[in-house]
Amino acid sequence: DNPVFILGHPRTGTTLLHNLLALDDERFGSISTTFCCGFPSSFLWLESFGKPLFSGIIDDTRPMDNVKLDFDLPQEDEIATNVLSGGISPYMPLFFMKQEEDYRPYFSFRNSNSNDKQSWAKSFLYFCQKITLRAAMIKRTKTSSRMLLKSPVHTSR
């Protein structure tokens, strides 16, 4: 099945929609969870003991809107792609605010070099493959392996 992308601008209800759709494990088998996005290089082997080990490092709610936060809840895949691509993402200004303008080309890749676009795409596809494998490993997929993805930056791509 083709993946479903939740598109929309920040603060428009995309997280609520993402959380609600992710509850339907008959339609959506592959979900990028907070743990997967936080540990994109290692979640396949780290998750079973990493979640209890790191349970005290995240708050119960997000600071900007008081929405529930948990390692098992769905999360924006761009967080993982940012890490896996070495920062080829418009999310990097969260860490390097003074260089925000340098990361603007990564919203659409229209004004970026082809190597950056290829590196981002390779990292994104790799993460998608890993969450699909994870779904099969935990037998989350019942009748569907359809992937559910959400990240506001996908709206500009």
C-alpha positions as CSV (number, residue, x, y, z in Angstrom):
1,D,0.0,0.0,0.0
2,N,1.1,3.6,-0.6
3,P,2.0,5.6,2.5
4,V,-0.3,8.2,3.9
5,F,1.2,11.6,4.5
6,I,-0.5,14.0,6.8
7,L,0.1,17.4,5.5
8,G,-0.5,20.8,7.1
9,H,1.1,23.7,8.7
10,P,2.3,23.7,12.3
11,R,-0.4,24.3,15.0
12,T,-3.3,23.2,12.7
13,G,-4.3,19.9,14.3
14,T,-1.9,17.6,12.3
15,T,-0.7,16.0,15.5
16,L,-4.2,15.2,16.7
17,L,-5.0,13.7,13.3
18,H,-1.8,11.7,13.4
19,N,-2.5,10.3,16.8
20,L,-6.0,9.4,15.9
21,L,-5.1,7.6,12.7
22,A,-2.3,5.8,14.3
23,L,-4.8,4.1,16.6
24,D,-6.2,2.2,13.6
25,D,-3.7,-0.6,13.3
26,E,-5.8,-2.4,10.8
27,R,-5.2,0.3,8.3
28,F,-1.8,1.6,9.3
29,G,0.9,-0.9,10.2
30,S,4.0,1.1,10.1
31,I,4.2,4.1,12.5
32,S,7.1,6.3,13.3
33,T,7.0,6.5,17.1
34,T,8.7,9.0,19.3
35,F,11.3,6.3,20.3
36,C,12.0,5.4,16.6
37,C,12.5,9.1,15.7
38,G,14.6,9.8,18.8
39,F,16.9,6.9,18.1
40,P,16.7,6.3,14.4
41,S,20.0,4.5,14.1
42,S,19.4,2.0,16.8
43,F,15.7,1.6,17.7
44,L,15.4,-1.9,16.1
45,W,17.8,-3.4,18.8
46,L,17.5,-0.7,21.5
47,E,13.8,-0.3,21.9
48,S,13.1,-3.3,24.2
49,F,15.4,-2.1,26.9
50,G,15.9,1.5,25.9
51,K,12.3,2.6,26.6
52,P,12.5,1.6,30.3
53,L,16.0,2.8,30.6
54,F,15.2,6.3,29.1
55,S,11.7,6.6,30.5
56,G,12.7,9.5,32.8
57,I,14.2,11.7,30.1
58,I,11.0,12.9,28.4
59,D,8.2,14.9,29.9
60,D,4.6,13.6,30.0
61,T,3.5,16.4,27.7
62,R,5.0,18.6,24.9
63,P,6.1,22.0,26.2
64,M,4.4,24.1,23.5
65,D,0.8,22.8,23.8
66,N,0.5,20.3,26.6
67,V,-0.2,17.4,24.3
68,K,0.6,14.0,25.7
69,L,4.2,12.8,24.9
70,D,5.3,9.2,25.2
71,F,7.8,6.9,23.5
72,D,5.0,4.9,21.9
73,L,3.1,7.8,20.4
74,P,3.5,8.7,16.7
75,Q,6.1,11.3,15.9
76,E,7.3,13.4,13.0
77,D,9.5,11.4,10.7
78,E,11.6,14.5,9.8
79,I,13.2,14.3,13.3
80,A,14.7,10.9,12.4
81,T,15.6,12.0,8.9
82,N,17.4,15.0,10.3
83,V,19.6,12.8,12.4
84,L,20.2,10.1,9.8
85,S,21.1,12.7,7.1
86,G,23.5,14.6,9.3
87,G,21.3,17.7,9.5
88,I,20.0,18.0,5.9
89,S,16.7,19.3,7.2
90,P,14.8,22.5,8.0
91,Y,14.7,21.1,11.6
92,M,18.4,21.9,12.2
93,P,17.7,25.6,13.2
94,L,16.1,24.1,16.3
95,F,19.8,23.6,17.3
96,F,21.5,26.3,15.2
97,M,19.1,29.2,15.3
98,K,21.5,31.8,13.9
99,Q,22.0,29.7,10.8
100,E,18.3,29.2,10.1
101,E,18.5,30.8,6.7
102,D,21.1,28.2,5.6
103,Y,18.6,25.4,6.1
104,R,15.7,27.0,4.1
105,P,16.5,25.2,0.9
106,Y,15.7,21.9,2.6
107,F,12.0,22.7,2.8
108,S,11.5,21.9,-0.9
109,F,15.1,21.2,-2.1
110,R,14.5,23.5,-5.1
111,N,17.5,25.6,-4.2
112,S,19.7,23.0,-2.7
113,N,22.5,21.0,-4.3
114,S,21.6,17.5,-5.7
115,N,23.9,15.7,-3.2
116,D,21.9,17.1,-0.3
117,K,18.7,16.1,-1.9
118,Q,20.0,12.6,-2.6
119,S,21.4,12.2,1.0
120,W,18.1,13.4,2.5
121,A,16.1,11.0,0.3
122,K,18.4,8.1,1.1
123,S,18.0,8.8,4.8
124,F,14.2,9.2,4.6
125,L,13.8,5.9,2.7
126,Y,16.2,4.1,5.1
127,F,14.1,5.2,8.0
128,C,10.9,4.2,6.2
129,Q,12.3,0.7,5.6
130,K,13.3,0.4,9.3
131,I,9.9,1.3,10.6
132,T,8.3,-1.2,8.1
133,L,10.7,-3.9,9.4
134,R,9.8,-2.9,13.0
135,A,6.1,-3.3,12.3
136,A,6.7,-6.8,10.9
137,M,8.9,-7.7,13.9
138,I,6.3,-6.7,16.4
139,K,3.5,-8.1,14.3
140,R,1.7,-4.8,14.5
141,T,0.5,-5.3,10.9
142,K,-2.8,-7.2,10.9
143,T,-4.3,-6.5,7.5
144,S,-2.2,-3.6,6.3
145,S,1.4,-2.6,6.2
146,R,0.4,0.9,5.1
147,M,2.8,3.5,6.5
148,L,1.5,6.6,8.2
149,L,3.8,9.7,8.1
150,K,3.5,13.2,9.4
151,S,5.8,16.2,9.3
152,P,4.8,19.7,8.5
153,V,7.8,20.1,6.1
154,H,6.3,17.5,3.8
155,T,3.7,20.1,2.9
156,S,6.3,22.1,1.0
157,R,7.8,19.1,-0.8
